[in-house]
Amino acid sequence: MPEDGEVEYSNLEDKVKEVVLNYGDGIEIKNLESENVGFGLQAVKIKFQMNEDYGSDNLEEQLTNLDVVGGVTVTLMDRL
């Protein structure tokens, strides 16, 4: 979720992509899209595949620490 309604979606998307792609070799972006969440806000919805040895806690923390991000929610985690 963006920090607020004033965040430029493309800026939010670029920063999220940068964090995910710099996270390590064991991660690959499968799909990235925007989702209208109400009141003019758009969330970045990203699907990625990552090595199960990494876990998602560190990545969630890195995304949450971005200045344009208001919150991060993991909606699905599964094994291949």
Order of alpha helices (4+ residues) and beta strands (2+ residues): alpha-beta-beta-alpha
